Amino acid sequence: MITSNHNPYLLYLVTDDQQNLTTLEYVVSEAVAGGVTMVQIREKHGDVRAFIQRAQTVKAILQQTYATTGNHIPLIINDRVDVALAVDADGVHLGQTDMPVTMARQLLGKDKLIGLSIETEQQLLDCASQPIDYIGLSAIFVTTTKTNLITHWGLDGLQRAAAICPFPIVAIGGINHTNLTEVMTAGADGIAIVSAISHADNPCQATADILAAISSSK
């Protein structure tokens, strides 16, 4: 199932950097078939060549999807502006200790997407003046994929953020089919998913099921 892309943040796949290239290719292809609306490549091992290879592999899948369906699914690079530039990705997602967003914007230009991870109330207030396109609110719930978290926002924190943040909010952290309806109702513009798609027995069906649940909650 391919969905319309009026909201690219709706179902945002963040890849699992523990999976090898073959598995990554399979998961992304299946997730795209299931209707995922954005893909972020995450690579935490510091191997830039491997990062570029993974990004190019995923970009090829997304380009093929666009060629056959006309559905553009943005490719986002986690942390690394240089990799985003190298593969001409659609944008970059930055953490609070990565390159400052003002510098990233200068390098990437005005047409690329920049997302920023927000982990504290102060960061949430400060982001309003930043040259970004969306925020990743982290983490909504306890999660095993990120263990160094400052905040667990919960649904109440997400509601507060939605009331004051001028940018679209992608909710991340511990979100799955059991709680995603509540997350969307609380004010998220989209949800970022790692394990519930990447580790699913059938990533295509898992993606389609998550998307159907999200759509029914809006």
NORHU-V545958 format. One record per pair of residues at least 4 apart in sequence whose ideal C-beta (glycine too) atoms are under 6 Angstrom apart, sorted by the first residue. I is the first residue (numbers start at 1). GAP is how many residues later the second one is. If there is no record, write none. Layout:
BEGIN
[[I	GAP] [I	GAP]]
END
This chain:
BEGIN
[[1	34] [1	207] [2	67] [2	69] [3	32] [5	32] [5	66] [8	29] [8	30] [8	66] [9	125] [9	159] [9	161] [9	180] [9	181] [10	27] [10	180] [11	25] [11	26] [11	200] [12	26] [12	158] [12	178] [12	180] [13	18] [13	23] [13	26] [13	180] [13	184] [14	26] [14	28] [14	178] [14	180] [15	9] [15	26] [15	27] [16	178] [16	182] [17	25] [17	26] [17	27] [19	4] [19	5] [25	32] [27	171] [27	176] [28	30] [28	33] [29	32] [30	173] [30	174] [31	5] [31	166] [31	172] [31	176] [32	4] [32	33] [33	171] [34	170] [34	173] [34	174] [35	172] [35	173] [35	176] [36	171] [38	36] [39	19] [39	36] [40	36] [40	38] [40	53] [41	13] [41	14] [41	17] [41	36] [42	36] [43	8] [51	32] [52	31] [52	34] [55	32] [56	31] [59	16] [59	28] [62	11] [62	13] [65	4] [65	6] [66	6] [74	16] [75	14] [75	15] [76	15] [76	17] [77	6] [77	7] [77	12] [77	15] [78	15] [79	19] [81	11] [81	18] [81	23] [81	26] [84	5] [84	8] [90	23] [91	21] [91	22] [91	23] [92	22] [93	22] [94	4] [94	7] [94	22] [95	22] [99	4] [99	5] [101	13] [101	15] [101	29] [101	30] [101	31] [104	4] [104	10] [105	26] [108	4] [113	20] [114	18] [114	19] [115	19] [115	21] [116	11] [116	16] [116	19] [117	19] [117	21] [118	5] [118	6] [118	9] [118	17] [118	19] [119	19] [119	31] [119	32] [120	30] [120	31] [124	37] [127	8] [128	38] [134	33] [134	34] [134	36] [135	32] [135	34] [136	34] [136	36] [137	16] [137	24] [137	32] [137	34] [138	34] [138	35] [139	4] [139	10] [139	13] [139	34] [140	13] [140	18] [140	31] [140	33] [141	32] [141	33] [142	32] [143	30] [143	31] [145	49] [153	4] [153	5] [155	27] [155	31] [158	28] [158	29] [159	27] [159	28] [161	4] [162	7] [162	25] [165	4] [168	21] [169	19] [169	20] [170	20] [170	22] [171	12] [171	17] [171	20] [172	20] [175	5] [175	8] [175	16] [176	20] [180	11] [180	33] [181	32] [181	36] [183	5] [183	8] [184	4] [184	30] [184	33] [185	32] [193	4] [194	4] [195	4] [197	6] [197	9] [197	10] [200	6]]
END
